Amino acid sequence: MRRFLVVLGAALCAGGLAGCVERTYHITSDPPGALVYSNGRPLSATPADNSFVYHGYYDFTLVKPGYQTLHVRQKIKTPWYEYFPLDFISENLIPWRIHEDHRFHYVLEPAKTPQTDELLPKAENLRAKGQSLQVPPPPPEPQVPVRTPPVAPIVESPPTGGAAPAPGP
């Protein structure tokens, strides 16, 4: 019996009858056209689609000029058929595709124009704080040992040129 099940499983996989789960998420925004970053990587402008492998938390960032940047930590929940031991059956044995689709919609807030009356006191406080700081002393010069090249011994050589000394008496 065990041998039969192994042969049957191999035949199903070889025959292309094995199941498959396709996982995707779609992100829309109001207003549309915001650039979407998924876990720090650029995806596309909304409406944006992407496939994923693992369930859990994803970090989405939506950026559009004239609107405040929106950072979202979105959880993608695990469906019931993806828990052990059902995940093996849904991923490998069911002879049709399971399409898992998650849709997220985010509303971007218009960027707030700072008022000059609010900004100037904050700037003055920062300037005063910066001026009260003391300039740190410059770092000390690194002490580099001075290496002197080894001096070769001076060897006196006999004078060259001229007449050779005369032999003694």
Backbone as numpy.savetxt, mean C-alpha at the origin, in Angstrom:
# Nx Ny Nz CAx CAy CAz Cx Cy Cz
-16.83 -48.41 -2.32 -17.65 -47.22 -2.32 -16.78 -45.96 -2.32
-15.73 -45.97 -1.51 -14.85 -44.81 -1.43 -14.18 -44.55 -2.78
-13.79 -45.61 -3.43 -13.15 -45.48 -4.74 -14.12 -44.87 -5.75
-15.37 -45.26 -5.66 -16.39 -44.73 -6.56 -16.55 -43.22 -6.38
-16.58 -42.76 -5.10 -16.73 -41.33 -4.84 -15.54 -40.53 -5.35
-14.34 -41.07 -5.20 -13.15 -40.38 -5.71 -13.20 -40.27 -7.22
-13.58 -41.35 -7.89 -13.67 -41.33 -9.35 -14.78 -40.37 -9.80
-15.91 -40.38 -9.09 -17.00 -39.48 -9.44 -16.61 -38.02 -9.26
-15.92 -37.69 -8.16 -15.46 -36.31 -7.93 -14.48 -35.87 -9.00
-13.56 -36.74 -9.39 -12.59 -36.41 -10.43 -13.29 -36.21 -11.78
-14.28 -37.02 -12.05 -15.00 -36.90 -13.32 -15.79 -35.59 -13.38
-16.41 -35.21 -12.27 -17.16 -33.95 -12.25 -16.25 -32.76 -12.45
-15.08 -32.78 -11.78 -14.14 -31.67 -11.93 -13.58 -31.63 -13.34
-13.25 -32.76 -13.88 -12.68 -32.81 -15.23 -13.72 -32.43 -16.26
-14.97 -32.72 -15.98 -16.03 -32.44 -16.94 -16.49 -30.99 -16.92
-15.93 -30.19 -16.04 -16.31 -28.78 -16.00 -17.63 -28.54 -15.30
-18.11 -29.52 -14.57 -19.37 -29.36 -13.88 -19.20 -28.78 -12.48
-17.97 -28.49 -12.11 -17.73 -27.96 -10.77 -18.33 -26.57 -10.63
-18.80 -26.28 -9.43 -19.43 -24.99 -9.18 -18.42 -23.86 -9.10
-18.95 -22.66 -8.98 -18.09 -21.50 -8.88 -18.89 -20.38 -8.24
-18.24 -19.62 -7.39 -18.88 -18.47 -6.76 -18.18 -17.22 -7.28
-18.95 -16.33 -7.89 -18.43 -15.06 -8.35 -18.85 -14.00 -7.34
-17.88 -13.23 -6.84 -18.14 -12.20 -5.84 -17.80 -10.83 -6.42
-18.76 -9.92 -6.37 -18.52 -8.56 -6.86 -19.18 -7.56 -5.92
-18.67 -6.34 -5.96 -19.35 -5.23 -5.29 -19.43 -4.07 -6.26
-20.48 -3.27 -6.08 -20.73 -2.10 -6.92 -20.86 -0.89 -6.00
-20.19 0.18 -6.36 -20.22 1.40 -5.55 -20.78 2.54 -6.39
-21.80 3.19 -5.85 -22.36 4.38 -6.49 -22.26 5.53 -5.50
-22.34 6.74 -6.03 -22.25 7.91 -5.15 -23.21 8.98 -5.64
-23.54 9.85 -4.72 -24.33 11.02 -5.07 -23.50 12.23 -4.70
-22.96 13.00 -5.59 -23.09 12.97 -7.04 -22.19 11.89 -7.66
-22.56 11.41 -8.84 -21.73 10.40 -9.51 -20.42 11.00 -10.01
-19.48 10.12 -10.32 -18.20 10.56 -10.87 -17.10 10.72 -9.85
-17.34 10.30 -8.61 -16.29 10.38 -7.59 -15.28 9.27 -7.82
-14.02 9.57 -7.65 -12.97 8.57 -7.80 -12.96 7.68 -6.56
-12.96 6.36 -6.77 -13.04 5.39 -5.67 -11.68 4.72 -5.50
-11.20 4.69 -4.26 -10.01 3.94 -3.89 -10.48 2.79 -3.02
-10.06 1.58 -3.37 -10.39 0.40 -2.59 -9.13 -0.10 -1.92
-9.09 -0.02 -0.59 -7.90 -0.41 0.19 -6.66 0.32 -0.30
-6.82 1.61 -0.62 -5.69 2.45 -1.01 -5.33 2.39 -2.48
-5.96 1.54 -3.24 -5.66 1.42 -4.68 -6.79 2.04 -5.49
-6.45 2.84 -6.51 -7.51 3.46 -7.30 -8.31 2.42 -8.07
-9.61 2.58 -8.05 -10.50 1.64 -8.73 -11.02 2.26 -10.02
-11.92 3.20 -9.91 -12.43 3.97 -11.06 -13.39 5.01 -10.51
-14.00 5.75 -11.40 -15.00 6.73 -10.99 -16.34 6.02 -10.82
-17.17 6.55 -9.92 -18.47 5.92 -9.70 -19.38 6.14 -10.90
-20.16 5.16 -11.24 -20.35 3.85 -10.62 -19.16 2.92 -10.88
-18.68 2.29 -9.81 -17.48 1.44 -9.90 -17.83 0.01 -9.50
-17.24 -0.95 -10.21 -17.43 -2.37 -9.91 -16.07 -3.00 -9.67
-16.06 -4.05 -8.86 -14.83 -4.80 -8.65 -15.20 -6.18 -8.13
-14.34 -7.14 -8.40 -14.53 -8.48 -7.84 -13.65 -8.60 -6.62
-14.00 -9.53 -5.73 -13.21 -9.75 -4.54 -13.19 -11.23 -4.21
-12.25 -11.63 -3.36 -12.09 -13.03 -3.00 -12.56 -13.30 -1.59
-12.21 -12.41 -0.67 -12.47 -12.65 0.74 -13.54 -11.72 1.28
-14.35 -12.24 2.18 -15.33 -11.42 2.89 -14.62 -10.74 4.06
-15.20 -9.67 4.54 -14.60 -8.96 5.66 -14.69 -7.46 5.42
-13.74 -6.73 5.99 -13.75 -5.27 5.91 -12.93 -4.77 4.73
-13.49 -3.77 4.04 -12.80 -3.10 2.95 -12.83 -1.60 3.23
-11.72 -0.94 2.94 -11.62 0.51 3.13 -11.84 1.20 1.79
-12.90 1.99 1.71 -13.21 2.73 0.50 -13.00 4.22 0.77
-12.40 4.91 -0.20 -12.24 6.35 -0.15 -12.82 6.92 -1.43
-13.70 7.90 -1.30 -14.32 8.55 -2.45 -13.86 10.00 -2.49
-13.34 10.42 -3.65 -12.78 11.76 -3.81 -13.42 12.42 -5.03
-13.89 13.64 -4.83 -14.43 14.43 -5.95 -14.16 15.89 -5.65
-13.64 16.64 -6.64 -13.39 18.06 -6.42 -14.69 18.79 -6.05
-14.58 19.67 -5.05 -15.73 20.42 -4.60 -16.53 19.72 -3.50
-16.09 18.49 -3.14 -16.78 17.72 -2.11 -15.76 17.22 -1.09
-16.23 16.99 0.13 -15.34 16.48 1.15 -15.00 15.02 0.84
-13.75 14.65 1.07 -13.33 13.27 0.86 -14.02 12.38 1.89
-14.55 11.25 1.43 -15.28 10.35 2.29 -14.48 9.06 2.47
-14.18 8.70 3.73 -13.50 7.46 4.07 -14.51 6.53 4.73
-14.65 5.31 4.21 -15.62 4.36 4.73 -14.94 3.02 4.95
-15.19 2.41 6.11 -14.75 1.04 6.37 -16.01 0.18 6.26
-16.13 -0.53 5.16 -17.34 -1.27 4.81 -17.14 -2.77 5.06
-18.09 -3.37 5.75 -18.02 -4.82 5.98 -18.83 -5.53 4.90
-18.22 -6.55 4.31 -18.93 -7.42 3.38 -19.17 -8.72 4.13
-20.42 -8.98 4.43 -20.78 -10.13 5.25 -20.65 -11.44 4.48
-20.31 -12.49 5.21 -20.18 -13.82 4.63 -21.57 -14.45 4.55
-21.99 -14.91 3.36 -23.30 -15.55 3.25 -23.28 -16.96 3.85
-24.44 -17.51 4.09 -24.55 -18.80 4.77 -23.85 -19.93 4.03
-23.84 -19.91 2.71 -23.25 -21.02 1.95 -21.73 -20.95 1.89
-21.13 -19.93 2.51 -19.68 -19.82 2.52 -19.06 -20.25 3.85
-19.85 -20.81 4.76 -19.31 -21.32 6.02 -18.99 -22.81 5.87
-18.00 -23.25 6.63 -17.58 -24.65 6.62 -18.72 -25.53 7.11
-19.01 -26.65 6.53 -18.46 -27.33 5.37 -19.20 -27.01 4.07
-20.19 -26.10 4.15 -20.97 -25.78 2.95 -20.14 -25.08 1.89
-19.06 -24.40 2.30 -18.24 -23.69 1.32 -17.62 -24.64 0.31
-17.23 -25.83 0.74 -16.65 -26.80 -0.20 -17.68 -27.20 -1.25
-18.90 -27.39 -0.81 -19.95 -27.80 -1.74 -20.27 -26.67 -2.72
-20.44 -25.44 -2.20 -20.80 -24.33 -3.07 -19.67 -23.95 -4.03
-18.44 -24.13 -3.59 -17.30 -23.76 -4.44 -16.93 -24.84 -5.46
-17.22 -26.10 -5.14 -16.68 -27.17 -5.97 -17.69 -28.14 -6.56
-18.80 -28.37 -5.90 -19.66 -29.46 -6.34 -20.96 -29.02 -7.01
-21.49 -27.87 -6.71 -22.74 -27.42 -7.34 -22.45 -27.12 -8.81
-23.24 -27.69 -9.70 -22.92 -27.55 -11.14 -23.39 -26.24 -11.78
-23.62 -25.20 -11.04 -23.97 -23.90 -11.61 -23.22 -22.81 -10.86
-23.22 -21.64 -11.44 -22.51 -20.52 -10.83 -23.40 -19.82 -9.81
-22.78 -19.43 -8.71 -23.46 -18.62 -7.71 -22.86 -17.22 -7.83
-23.72 -16.23 -8.06 -23.23 -14.85 -8.20 -23.62 -14.07 -6.95
-22.61 -13.62 -6.23 -22.80 -12.85 -5.00 -22.51 -11.39 -5.34
-23.51 -10.53 -5.14 -23.39 -9.14 -5.55 -23.73 -8.23 -4.36
-22.83 -7.30 -4.05 -23.05 -6.34 -2.97 -23.07 -4.94 -3.57
-24.03 -4.14 -3.14 -24.18 -2.78 -3.66 -24.08 -1.79 -2.50
-23.24 -0.75 -2.71 -23.04 0.27 -1.70 -23.27 1.64 -2.34
-23.99 2.50 -1.64 -24.25 3.86 -2.13 -23.82 4.84 -1.05
-23.05 5.86 -1.45 -22.54 6.85 -0.51 -22.91 8.24 -1.01
-23.21 9.12 -0.06 -23.55 10.51 -0.37 -22.38 11.39 0.07
-21.86 12.19 -0.87 -20.74 13.09 -0.58 -21.28 14.45 -0.15
-20.65 15.02 0.86 -21.03 16.35 1.35 -20.25 17.42 0.59
-20.88 18.53 0.26 -20.14 19.62 -0.41 -19.02 20.13 0.50
-17.93 20.54 -0.11 -16.80 21.07 0.65 -17.20 22.39 1.29
-16.80 22.56 2.53 -17.11 23.79 3.23 -16.03 24.81 2.94
-16.45 26.01 2.55 -15.50 27.09 2.32 -15.20 27.73 3.67
-13.93 27.74 4.09 -13.62 28.31 5.39 -13.85 29.82 5.38
-14.39 30.31 6.48 -14.62 31.74 6.63 -13.33 32.40 7.12
-13.00 33.55 6.57 -11.78 34.25 6.93 -11.78 34.62 8.41
-12.93 34.98 8.94 -13.02 35.36 10.35 -12.64 34.19 11.27
-12.95 32.96 10.86 -12.61 31.79 11.66 -11.16 31.37 11.44
-10.66 31.59 10.25 -9.32 31.11 9.88 -8.21 31.98 10.46
-8.39 33.30 10.48 -7.32 34.20 10.94 -6.91 33.97 12.40
-7.82 33.82 13.36 -7.37 33.55 14.74 -6.60 32.24 14.86
-7.02 31.23 14.14 -6.30 29.95 14.19 -4.89 30.11 13.61
-4.77 30.88 12.53 -3.46 31.10 11.93 -2.56 31.89 12.87
-3.11 32.89 13.54 -2.31 33.68 14.49 -1.83 32.81 15.65
-2.68 31.92 16.16 -2.27 31.01 17.23 -1.13 30.10 16.77
-1.23 29.58 15.57 -0.16 28.73 15.05 1.14 29.51 14.87
1.03 30.75 14.37 2.22 31.57 14.18 2.89 31.85 15.53
2.10 32.20 16.55 2.67 32.47 17.88 3.32 31.22 18.45
2.70 30.10 18.26 3.27 28.84 18.76 4.59 28.54 18.04
4.64 28.79 16.75 5.87 28.55 15.99 6.98 29.50 16.38
6.65 30.76 16.66 7.68 31.74 17.04 8.19 31.49 18.45
7.38 30.86 19.29 7.83 30.59 20.66 8.80 29.42 20.71
8.84 28.63 19.69 9.78 27.51 19.67 11.19 28.01 19.46
12.14 27.41 20.14 13.53 27.79 19.96 14.12 27.00 18.82
15.06 27.65 18.15 15.74 26.97 17.06 16.69 25.95 17.67
16.61 24.72 17.26 17.51 23.72 17.84 18.94 23.99 17.40
19.92 23.67 18.28 21.31 23.88 17.89 21.68 22.95 16.74
22.65 23.39 15.92 23.04 22.52 14.80 23.68 21.24 15.34
23.55 20.16 14.63 24.15 18.91 15.09 25.67 19.02 15.11
26.32 18.34 16.04 27.78 18.43 16.10 28.40 17.81 14.85
29.57 18.33 14.53 30.29 17.79 13.38 30.72 16.36 13.70
30.63 15.48 12.77 31.06 14.11 13.06 32.58 14.05 13.22
33.00 13.31 14.20 34.44 13.14 14.45 34.97 12.03 13.56
35.70 12.42 12.54 36.27 11.45 11.61 37.76 11.34 11.92
38.24 10.15 12.26 39.68 10.03 12.53 40.48 10.28 11.25
41.57 11.01 11.42 42.43 11.33 10.28 43.45 10.21 10.14
43.50 9.64 9.00 44.46 8.56 8.75 45.63 9.13 7.96
46.82 8.87 8.45 48.01 9.30 7.70 48.55 8.08 6.98
48.97 8.26 5.76 49.49 7.11 5.02 50.81 6.65 5.66
51.08 5.38 5.62 52.35 4.89 6.19 53.54 5.49 5.43
54.55 5.85 6.19 55.74 6.46 5.60 56.77 5.36 5.35
57.28 5.34 4.13 58.30 4.33 3.79 59.64 4.77 4.38
60.46 3.84 4.88 61.78 4.23 5.43 62.68 4.81 4.34
63.45 5.78 4.73 64.36 6.44 3.78 65.66 5.63 3.73
65.99 5.19 2.56 67.23 4.43 2.37 68.16 5.30 1.54
69.38 5.50 2.08 70.34 6.30 1.32 70.99 5.44 0.27
71.03 5.95 -0.90 71.68 5.21 -1.98 73.01 5.87 -2.29
73.97 5.10 -2.77 75.26 5.68 -3.11 75.10 6.72 -4.22
75.96 7.73 -4.23 75.86 8.74 -5.29 76.10 8.10 -6.65
75.43 8.57 -7.57 75.59 8.06 -8.95 76.32 9.06 -9.79
76.94 8.56 -10.79 77.68 9.42 -11.71 79.06 9.73 -11.17
79.88 10.31 -11.97 81.24 10.66 -11.56 82.16 9.43 -11.56
83.36 9.59 -11.04 84.36 8.52 -11.07 84.17 7.58 -9.91
84.54 6.36 -10.13 84.44 5.36 -9.08 85.57 5.60 -8.10
85.39 5.34 -6.84 86.47 5.54 -5.87 87.69 4.68 -6.20
88.84 5.24 -5.97 90.08 4.51 -6.27 90.31 3.46 -5.21
90.87 2.32 -5.65 91.15 1.29 -4.66 92.24 1.77 -3.71
92.21 1.27 -2.49 93.14 1.69 -1.46 94.57 1.22 -1.69
95.68 1.69 -0.92 97.11 1.41 -1.19 97.45 0.01 -1.05
